[in-house]
Amino acid sequence: MMTQASPLTIQTFCLGQWQTNCYVLSVGRSCWIVDAGFDPEPMLDAIQQRGLKLEKVVLTHAHLDHIAGLHAVRRRYPDVPILIHADEQEFLTDTRLNLSAAFVQPVVALTPSPNPDPPNLRESSRRMSRKGFLDEEASQSRTDRCPAASGGC
């Protein structure tokens, strides 16, 4: 008897006053967060309400509107790995690089998990896709609008 992989679900959240696009990608009970913007509580509450297990946080880049919620994520999930491209790792602790120096409350995020280089992330994605987590044919392009149908905005 063949078992069918669970479908990939992508839930979009427009977080904080900047309405930063952030996502919860899930298959079955496993999920990843993609970016953690300002005020991530609605996204974190949705993970909890759906009974999901947060496996990773993946950061597309380290500007303040995509990292400002990392402390809130760590408060709820202290051991979750945070992955970012090695070229932007320094941005997480440098307020000038992450563009938060000019704000009243600069953002100094957390240190990412060990080995955040892209080959590890790609290999992890391949492993998860074989388990049905990621659709290998899915586009990696960014959209700057929150789809109303997703219920995230």
C-alpha angles and dihedrals in degrees: 000000000000119000120215119226117243114258121256112252120199117194117190124212125186101207133199130349089306090057092225114192109243127167145205111208113194142175117182106324097333122094145173128206116222107204126344110225131183115308098012095174096108089054093046091046090052090053090051095044091051091049093238127162111228108225103174146351113225118195118206090200138336107252112135096254090060098044105033093097097052094100090055090048091051092049090060098032107028096173101042113126116243114208127196135156111275091237090065100039091102090055090070093069102027112081091195093056096043089049096238098110092093094055128091091246111032116210119239106177131196130281109265122241118277118278098022093164118132098250090062092049092048092048091048089051091051091051092049092047090055086055089050097257099118129031105232090209093053118118119247093205120126125240120204096202129073109231110235090217092064092067089224098113 
